[in-house]
Amino acid sequence: MNKPKMTYFKDEDILHLAVSDEKEVGSIELSPNITAELNDKGELIGIEILEASSFIRDFIMESAQAKILDIKKPYNKSVQQTGE
């Protein structure tokens, strides 16, 4: 497989990311809803995300909030400095 392939199963709310066409022989649970799929050499060949819509929503919201807070820090400092 040249490019990773992403498949979303709407009815099950599962997102599957395949980085290889190799056969899965094992897996490791990375978190309660995320599983890493491994080939016979123990190499990563895919990732499965359960409750994907909630996971992606939460990840995006947390990332956006972190960026907003990071952006506000310098802004607040410069406002305080000029307002004195």
Helices and strands as residue ranges (DSSP letters): E 5-9, E 14-18, E 26-31, E 34-38, E 44-50, H 52-83
